[in-house]
């Protein structure tokens, strides 16, 4: 049992000695990669903590600790920069995206939608009966010109003419409503 304690003390002394000897050198190496003094210090500290934990788990000491440390710190710096780039790209991509759920905006949009919908139905009621019926069959029931012609007992050309006149009347009376776009979503 005393033997384990002496090995742990030796490892701590060894780590402390290596830390004092190479900390500044490794910080310079990390700084070359990350260009930030605080981040470089953190990376070197992370390296030494990781090294200490690995030694406790039985990893042997590398033959050329300085080269091993320089390479490891450089790789930690590269990994840090990659993670930072990914984070920046994600931030850039999502910076223009609005939150997926915004209850107040949803309520406003719903209220606005129903107001527009109400206005559309009012405008539809102002159309002559034939135009209104054909427009409802086409826009709301999604019937084709041929289906409407058969259902109403008129020619396809009559359906086209009535739809054209209905849409034209709605455009004139809609005064800025995007009526045609809304009719496709009803």
DRENPA-3360 file (N, C-alpha, C; in nm, 2 decimals, always signed):
BEGIN
1 = XXXXXXXX = +0.08/-0.12/+0.00/+0.00/+0.00/+0.00/+0.09/+0.12/+0.00 ~ +0.19/+0.12/+0.08/+0.29/+0.24/+0.08/+0.35/+0.26/-0.05 ~ +0.37/+0.15/-0.13/+0.43/+0.15/-0.26/+0.34/+0.23/-0.36 ~ +0.21/+0.21/-0.35/+0.12/+0.29/-0.44/+0.13/+0.44/-0.41 ~ +0.14/+0.47/-0.28/+0.16/+0.62/-0.25/+0.29/+0.67/-0.30 ~ +0.39/+0.60/-0.29/+0.52/+0.65/-0.34/+0.52/+0.67/-0.49 ~ +0.45/+0.58/-0.57/+0.44/+0.59/-0.71/+0.36/+0.71/-0.75 ~ +0.25/+0.74/-0.67/+0.17/+0.86/-0.70/+0.25/+0.99/-0.67;
9 = XXXXXXXX = +0.33/+0.99/-0.57/+0.41/+1.11/-0.54/+0.51/+1.13/-0.65 ~ +0.57/+1.02/-0.69/+0.67/+1.03/-0.80/+0.60/+1.09/-0.93 ~ +0.48/+1.04/-0.96/+0.41/+1.09/-1.07/+0.37/+1.24/-1.06 ~ +0.33/+1.28/-0.94/+0.30/+1.42/-0.92/+0.42/+1.50/-0.93 ~ +0.53/+1.46/-0.87/+0.66/+1.53/-0.88/+0.70/+1.54/-1.02 ~ +0.69/+1.43/-1.09/+0.73/+1.43/-1.24/+0.64/+1.52/-1.32 ~ +0.51/+1.52/-1.29/+0.42/+1.61/-1.37/+0.45/+1.75/-1.33 ~ +0.48/+1.78/-1.21/+0.51/+1.92/-1.16/+0.64/+1.97/-1.23;
17 = XXXXXXXX = +0.74/+1.88/-1.23/+0.86/+1.92/-1.30/+0.84/+1.94/-1.45 ~ +0.77/+1.85/-1.51/+0.75/+1.87/-1.66/+0.67/+2.00/-1.68 ~ +0.57/+2.02/-1.60/+0.49/+2.14/-1.61/+0.57/+2.27/-1.60 ~ +0.66/+2.28/-1.50/+0.74/+2.40/-1.48/+0.84/+2.41/-1.60 ~ +0.89/+2.30/-1.65/+0.99/+2.30/-1.76/+0.93/+2.34/-1.89 ~ +0.81/+2.29/-1.92/+0.76/+2.30/-2.06/+0.63/+2.39/-2.07 ~ +0.58/+2.44/-1.96/+0.45/+2.52/-1.97/+0.47/+2.64/-2.07 ~ +0.57/+2.72/-2.05/+0.58/+2.84/-2.14/+0.61/+2.80/-2.28;
25 = XXXXXXXX = +0.68/+2.69/-2.31/+0.71/+2.65/-2.44/+0.58/+2.60/-2.51 ~ +0.50/+2.52/-2.43/+0.38/+2.47/-2.49/+0.28/+2.58/-2.51 ~ +0.28/+2.68/-2.42/+0.19/+2.80/-2.44/+0.22/+2.87/-2.57 ~ +0.35/+2.89/-2.60/+0.39/+2.95/-2.73/+0.34/+2.87/-2.85 ~ +0.36/+2.74/-2.84/+0.31/+2.65/-2.94/+0.16/+2.66/-2.96 ~ +0.08/+2.66/-2.86/-0.06/+2.68/-2.87/-0.10/+2.81/-2.92 ~ -0.03/+2.91/-2.88/-0.06/+3.05/-2.92/-0.04/+3.06/-3.08 ~ +0.06/+2.99/-3.13/+0.08/+3.00/-3.28/-0.05/+2.95/-3.35;
33 = XXXXXXXX = -0.12/+2.86/-3.29/-0.24/+2.80/-3.36/-0.36/+2.88/-3.33 ~ -0.39/+2.91/-3.20/-0.52/+2.97/-3.16/-0.51/+3.13/-3.16 ~ -0.40/+3.19/-3.15/-0.38/+3.34/-3.15/-0.46/+3.40/-3.04 ~ -0.47/+3.34/-2.92/-0.54/+3.39/-2.80/-0.47/+3.34/-2.68 ~ -0.41/+3.43/-2.60/-0.32/+3.39/-2.49/-0.40/+3.31/-2.39 ~ -0.52/+3.35/-2.35/-0.60/+3.28/-2.25/-0.64/+3.14/-2.30 ~ -0.68/+3.13/-2.43/-0.71/+3.00/-2.48/-0.59/+2.91/-2.49 ~ -0.48/+2.96/-2.52/-0.35/+2.89/-2.53/-0.32/+2.83/-2.39;
41 = XXXXXXXX = -0.33/+2.91/-2.29/-0.30/+2.87/-2.15/-0.40/+2.76/-2.11 ~ -0.52/+2.77/-2.14/-0.62/+2.67/-2.11/-0.59/+2.54/-2.18 ~ -0.55/+2.55/-2.31/-0.52/+2.42/-2.38/-0.40/+2.35/-2.32 ~ -0.30/+2.43/-2.28/-0.18/+2.37/-2.22/-0.22/+2.30/-2.08 ~ -0.30/+2.37/-2.01/-0.35/+2.31/-1.88/-0.43/+2.18/-1.91 ~ -0.51/+2.19/-2.01/-0.59/+2.07/-2.04/-0.49/+1.95/-2.08 ~ -0.39/+1.99/-2.16/-0.29/+1.88/-2.20/-0.23/+1.82/-2.07 ~ -0.19/+1.90/-1.98/-0.12/+1.84/-1.86/-0.22/+1.76/-1.77;
49 = XXXXXXXX = -0.34/+1.81/-1.76/-0.44/+1.73/-1.68/-0.46/+1.60/-1.75 ~ -0.48/+1.60/-1.88/-0.50/+1.48/-1.96/-0.38/+1.39/-1.95 ~ -0.26/+1.44/-1.96/-0.14/+1.36/-1.94/-0.13/+1.30/-1.81 ~ -0.16/+1.37/-1.70/-0.16/+1.32/-1.57/-0.26/+1.21/-1.55 ~ -0.38/+1.23/-1.60/-0.49/+1.12/-1.59/-0.44/+1.00/-1.67 ~ -0.38/+1.01/-1.78/-0.34/+0.90/-1.86/-0.22/+0.82/-1.79 ~ -0.14/+0.90/-1.72/-0.03/+0.83/-1.65/-0.08/+0.75/-1.53 ~ -0.19/+0.81/-1.47/-0.25/+0.73/-1.36/-0.31/+0.60/-1.41;
57 = XXXXXXXX = -0.36/+0.60/-1.53/-0.42/+0.48/-1.59/-0.32/+0.38/-1.64 ~ -0.19/+0.42/-1.63/-0.08/+0.32/-1.66/-0.01/+0.36/-1.79 ~ -0.04/+0.47/-1.85/+0.03/+0.50/-1.98/+0.18/+0.53/-1.94 ~ +0.27/+0.48/-2.02/+0.41/+0.51/-1.99/+0.45/+0.65/-2.04 ~ +0.56/+0.69/-1.99/+0.61/+0.82/-2.03/+0.67/+0.82/-2.17 ~ +0.63/+0.91/-2.25/+0.69/+0.91/-2.39/+0.84/+0.94/-2.38 ~ +0.92/+0.88/-2.48/+1.06/+0.90/-2.48/+1.10/+1.04/-2.50 ~ +1.03/+1.11/-2.59/+1.06/+1.26/-2.61/+0.94/+1.34/-2.57;
65 = XXXXXXXX = +0.93/+1.37/-2.44/+0.82/+1.44/-2.39/+0.79/+1.57/-2.45 ~ +0.90/+1.64/-2.48/+0.88/+1.78/-2.54/+0.82/+1.76/-2.68 ~ +0.86/+1.67/-2.76/+0.80/+1.66/-2.89/+0.66/+1.61/-2.88 ~ +0.64/+1.51/-2.79/+0.50/+1.46/-2.77/+0.41/+1.57/-2.72 ~ +0.45/+1.65/-2.63/+0.37/+1.76/-2.58/+0.35/+1.87/-2.69 ~ +0.45/+1.90/-2.76/+0.43/+2.01/-2.87/+0.33/+1.96/-2.97 ~ +0.34/+1.83/-3.01/+0.24/+1.78/-3.11/+0.10/+1.78/-3.05 ~ +0.09/+1.73/-2.92/-0.04/+1.72/-2.86/-0.10/+1.86/-2.84;
73 = XXXXXXXX = -0.03/+1.96/-2.80/-0.08/+2.09/-2.78/-0.12/+2.15/-2.91 ~ -0.04/+2.13/-3.01/-0.07/+2.18/-3.15/-0.21/+2.12/-3.19 ~ -0.22/+1.99/-3.17/-0.35/+1.92/-3.21/-0.47/+1.97/-3.13 ~ -0.45/+1.99/-3.00/-0.55/+2.05/-2.92/-0.59/+2.19/-2.98 ~ -0.50/+2.27/-3.02/-0.52/+2.40/-3.08/-0.60/+2.39/-3.21 ~ -0.56/+2.29/-3.29/-0.63/+2.27/-3.42/-0.78/+2.23/-3.39 ~ -0.79/+2.14/-3.30/-0.93/+2.09/-3.26/-1.01/+2.21/-3.21 ~ -0.95/+2.29/-3.13/-1.02/+2.41/-3.08/-1.07/+2.50/-3.19;
81 = XXXXXXXX = -0.98/+2.53/-3.28/-1.01/+2.62/-3.40/-1.12/+2.56/-3.48 ~ -1.12/+2.43/-3.50/-1.22/+2.36/-3.58/-1.36/+2.37/-3.51 ~ -1.36/+2.35/-3.38/-1.49/+2.36/-3.31/-1.54/+2.50/-3.31 ~ -1.45/+2.60/-3.30/-1.48/+2.74/-3.31/-1.54/+2.77/-3.45 ~ -1.48/+2.72/-3.55/-1.53/+2.75/-3.69/-1.67/+2.69/-3.70 ~ -1.69/+2.57/-3.66/-1.82/+2.51/-3.67/-1.93/+2.59/-3.59 ~ -1.89/+2.63/-3.47/-1.98/+2.71/-3.39/-2.02/+2.84/-3.46 ~ -1.92/+2.91/-3.52/-1.94/+3.03/-3.59/-2.03/+3.01/-3.71;
89 = XXXXXXXX = -2.01/+2.90/-3.79/-2.09/+2.87/-3.90/-2.24/+2.85/-3.86 ~ -2.25/+2.77/-3.75/-2.39/+2.75/-3.70/-2.45/+2.88/-3.66 ~ -2.38/+2.96/-3.59/-2.43/+3.09/-3.54/-2.47/+3.18/-3.67 ~ -2.39/+3.17/-3.77/-2.42/+3.25/-3.89/-2.55/+3.20/-3.96 ~ -2.56/+3.07/-3.97/-2.67/+3.01/-4.03/-2.80/+3.03/-3.96 ~ -2.79/+3.02/-3.82/-2.91/+3.04/-3.74/-2.94/+3.18/-3.70 ~ -2.85/+3.27/-3.74/-2.87/+3.41/-3.69/-3.00/+3.47/-3.76 ~ -3.03/+3.43/-3.88/-3.14/+3.48/-3.95/-3.27/+3.40/-3.93;
97 = XXXXXXXX = -3.26/+3.29/-3.86/-3.37/+3.21/-3.83/-3.45/+3.25/-3.71 ~ -3.58/+3.27/-3.72/-3.66/+3.31/-3.61/-3.69/+3.19/-3.52 ~ -3.72/+3.21/-3.40/-3.75/+3.10/-3.31/-3.86/+3.02/-3.37 ~ -3.86/+2.89/-3.35/-3.96/+2.80/-3.41/-4.09/+2.82/-3.35 ~ -4.10/+2.86/-3.22/-4.23/+2.88/-3.16/-4.23/+3.01/-3.09 ~ -4.32/+3.10/-3.13/-4.33/+3.23/-3.06/-4.48/+3.25/-3.05 ~ -4.53/+3.22/-2.93/-4.68/+3.23/-2.91/-4.74/+3.36/-2.94 ~ -4.68/+3.47/-2.91/-4.74/+3.60/-2.94/-4.75/+3.62/-3.09;
105 = XXXXXXXX = -4.64/+3.59/-3.16/-4.64/+3.60/-3.31/-4.74/+3.51/-3.37 ~ -4.75/+3.39/-3.32/-4.85/+3.29/-3.37/-4.99/+3.34/-3.35 ~ -5.02/+3.40/-3.24/-5.15/+3.46/-3.22/-5.18/+3.58/-3.31 ~ -5.08/+3.66/-3.33/-5.10/+3.77/-3.43/-5.12/+3.72/-3.57 ~ -5.04/+3.63/-3.61/-5.06/+3.57/-3.74/-5.19/+3.51/-3.76 ~ -5.23/+3.43/-3.66/-5.36/+3.37/-3.67/-5.48/+3.47/-3.67 ~ -5.47/+3.57/-3.59/-5.57/+3.68/-3.60/-5.57/+3.75/-3.73 ~ -5.45/+3.78/-3.78/-5.44/+3.84/-3.91/-5.49/+3.75/-4.02;
113 = XXXXXXXX = -5.46/+3.62/-4.01/-5.51/+3.53/-4.11/-5.66/+3.53/-4.12 ~ -5.72/+3.52/-4.00/-5.87/+3.51/-3.99/-5.93/+3.65/-4.04 ~ -5.87/+3.76/-4.02/-5.91/+3.89/-4.07/-5.91/+3.89/-4.22 ~ -5.80/+3.84/-4.28/-5.79/+3.83/-4.42/-5.89/+3.74/-4.48 ~ -5.91/+3.62/-4.41/-6.00/+3.52/-4.46/-6.14/+3.58/-4.46 ~ -6.18/+3.65/-4.36/-6.31/+3.72/-4.35/-6.33/+3.81/-4.46 ~ -6.22/+3.89/-4.49/-6.23/+3.99/-4.60/-6.25/+3.92/-4.73 ~ -6.18/+3.81/-4.75/-6.19/+3.73/-4.88/-6.33/+3.68/-4.90;
121 = XXXXXXXX = -6.39/+3.63/-4.79/-6.53/+3.58/-4.81/-6.63/+3.70/-4.83 ~ -6.60/+3.81/-4.78/-6.69/+3.93/-4.80/-6.67/+3.96/-4.95 ~ -6.55/+3.96/-5.00/-6.53/+4.00/-5.14/-6.59/+3.89/-5.23 ~ -6.59/+3.77/-5.19/-6.65/+3.66/-5.27/-6.80/+3.68/-5.28 ~ -6.86/+3.72/-5.17/-7.00/+3.74/-5.17/-7.05/+3.86/-5.26 ~ -6.96/+3.95/-5.29/-6.99/+4.06/-5.38/-6.99/+4.02/-5.52 ~ -6.93/+3.91/-5.56/-6.92/+3.86/-5.70/-7.06/+3.82/-5.74 ~ -7.09/+3.83/-5.88/-7.21/+3.77/-5.93/-7.22/+3.62/-5.90;
129 = XXXXXXXX = -7.33/+3.56/-5.89/-7.36/+3.43/-5.85/-7.27/+3.33/-5.93 ~ -7.28/+3.33/-6.06/-7.21/+3.24/-6.15/-7.05/+3.24/-6.13 ~ -7.00/+3.36/-6.12/-6.86/+3.38/-6.09/-6.82/+3.32/-5.96 ~ -6.90/+3.36/-5.86/-6.87/+3.31/-5.72/-6.87/+3.16/-5.71 ~ -6.97/+3.10/-5.77/-6.98/+2.95/-5.76/-6.87/+2.88/-5.83 ~ -6.83/+2.93/-5.95/-6.72/+2.87/-6.02/-6.59/+2.89/-5.95 ~ -6.57/+3.01/-5.90/-6.44/+3.04/-5.83/-6.43/+2.95/-5.70 ~ -6.54/+2.94/-5.63/-6.54/+2.85/-5.51/-6.51/+2.71/-5.55;
137 = XXXXXXXX = -6.57/+2.66/-5.65/-6.54/+2.52/-5.69/-6.39/+2.50/-5.73 ~ -6.34/+2.61/-5.80/-6.20/+2.60/-5.85/-6.10/+2.62/-5.73 ~ -6.12/+2.72/-5.66/-6.02/+2.76/-5.55/-6.03/+2.68/-5.42 ~ -6.16/+2.66/-5.38/-6.18/+2.59/-5.25/-6.19/+2.44/-5.27 ~ -6.26/+2.40/-5.37/-6.28/+2.25/-5.39/-6.18/+2.19/-5.48 ~ -6.09/+2.27/-5.53/-5.98/+2.23/-5.62/-6.03/+2.14/-5.74 ~ -6.14/+2.18/-5.79/-6.19/+2.11/-5.91/-6.13/+2.17/-6.04 ~ -6.11/+2.08/-6.14/-6.05/+2.12/-6.26/-6.16/+2.20/-6.35;
145 = XXXXXXXX = -6.12/+2.26/-6.45/-6.21/+2.33/-6.54/-6.31/+2.23/-6.60 ~ -6.27/+2.12/-6.64/-6.36/+2.01/-6.69/-6.46/+1.97/-6.59 ~ -6.42/+1.94/-6.47/-6.51/+1.90/-6.36/-6.61/+2.01/-6.33 ~ -6.57/+2.13/-6.33/-6.66/+2.24/-6.30/-6.76/+2.25/-6.42 ~ -6.71/+2.24/-6.54/-6.80/+2.25/-6.66/-6.91/+2.14/-6.65 ~ -6.87/+2.02/-6.62/-6.97/+1.91/-6.60/-7.07/+1.94/-6.49 ~ -7.01/+1.98/-6.37/-7.10/+2.00/-6.26/-7.20/+2.12/-6.28 ~ -7.16/+2.22/-6.35/-7.24/+2.34/-6.37/-7.32/+2.33/-6.50;
153 = XXXXXXXX = -7.29/+2.23/-6.59/-7.36/+2.22/-6.71/-7.33/+2.33/-6.81 ~ -7.20/+2.38/-6.81/-7.15/+2.48/-6.90/-7.03/+2.44/-6.97 ~ -6.99/+2.51/-7.07/-6.87/+2.47/-7.15/-6.74/+2.51/-7.07 ~ -6.63/+2.45/-7.11/-6.50/+2.48/-7.04/-6.47/+2.63/-7.07 ~ -6.50/+2.68/-7.18/-6.47/+2.82/-7.21/-6.55/+2.92/-7.12 ~ -6.67/+2.88/-7.09/-6.75/+2.96/-6.99/-6.68/+2.96/-6.85 ~ -6.63/+2.84/-6.81/-6.56/+2.83/-6.68/-6.44/+2.92/-6.69 ~ -6.36/+2.92/-6.79/-6.24/+3.00/-6.80/-6.28/+3.15/-6.80;
161 = XXXXXXXX = -6.38/+3.19/-6.87/-6.42/+3.33/-6.88/-6.47/+3.38/-6.74 ~ -6.56/+3.29/-6.67/-6.61/+3.33/-6.54/-6.50/+3.34/-6.44 ~ -6.40/+3.25/-6.44/-6.29/+3.25/-6.35/-6.20/+3.38/-6.37 ~ -6.18/+3.41/-6.50/-6.10/+3.52/-6.53/-6.17/+3.65/-6.48 ~ -6.30/+3.66/-6.51/-6.37/+3.78/-6.46/-6.37/+3.79/-6.31 ~ -6.39/+3.67/-6.24/-6.39/+3.67/-6.09/-6.26/+3.72/-6.04 ~ -6.15/+3.66/-6.09/-6.02/+3.70/-6.04/-5.99/+3.85/-6.07 ~ -6.04/+3.90/-6.18/-6.02/+4.04/-6.22/-6.09/+4.13/-6.12;
169 = XXXXXXXX = -6.22/+4.09/-6.09/-6.30/+4.17/-6.00/-6.24/+4.17/-5.86 ~ -6.19/+4.05/-5.81/-6.12/+4.04/-5.68/-6.00/+4.13/-5.67 ~ -5.92/+4.13/-5.78/-5.80/+4.21/-5.78/-5.83/+4.35/-5.77 ~ -5.93/+4.40/-5.84/-5.97/+4.54/-5.83/-6.02/+4.58/-5.69 ~ -6.10/+4.49/-5.63/-6.16/+4.53/-5.50/-6.08/+4.49/-5.38 ~ -5.98/+4.41/-5.40/-5.90/+4.36/-5.29/-5.81/+4.47/-5.23 ~ -5.78/+4.57/-5.30/-5.70/+4.68/-5.25/-5.58/+4.64/-5.17 ~ -5.49/+4.57/-5.23/-5.36/+4.53/-5.16/-5.36/+4.39/-5.10;
177 = XXXXXXXX = -5.47/+4.33/-5.09/-5.47/+4.19/-5.03/-5.41/+4.10/-5.13 ~ -5.33/+4.01/-5.08/-5.27/+3.91/-5.17/-5.38/+3.79/-5.18 ~ -5.49/+3.83/-5.24/-5.60/+3.74/-5.24/-5.57/+3.61/-5.32 ~ -5.51/+3.62/-5.43/-5.49/+3.50/-5.51/-5.40/+3.41/-5.44 ~ -5.30/+3.46/-5.37/-5.21/+3.37/-5.29/-5.29/+3.30/-5.18 ~ -5.37/+3.38/-5.11/-5.45/+3.32/-5.00/-5.55/+3.22/-5.05 ~ -5.61/+3.24/-5.16/-5.71/+3.14/-5.21/-5.64/+3.00/-5.23 ~ -5.52/+3.00/-5.27/-5.45/+2.87/-5.29/-5.43/+2.80/-5.15;
185 = XX = -5.43/+2.87/-5.04/-5.40/+2.81/-4.91/-5.52/+2.78/-4.83 ~ -5.64/+2.82/-4.88/-5.76/+2.80/-4.80/-5.80/+2.66/-4.81;
% end
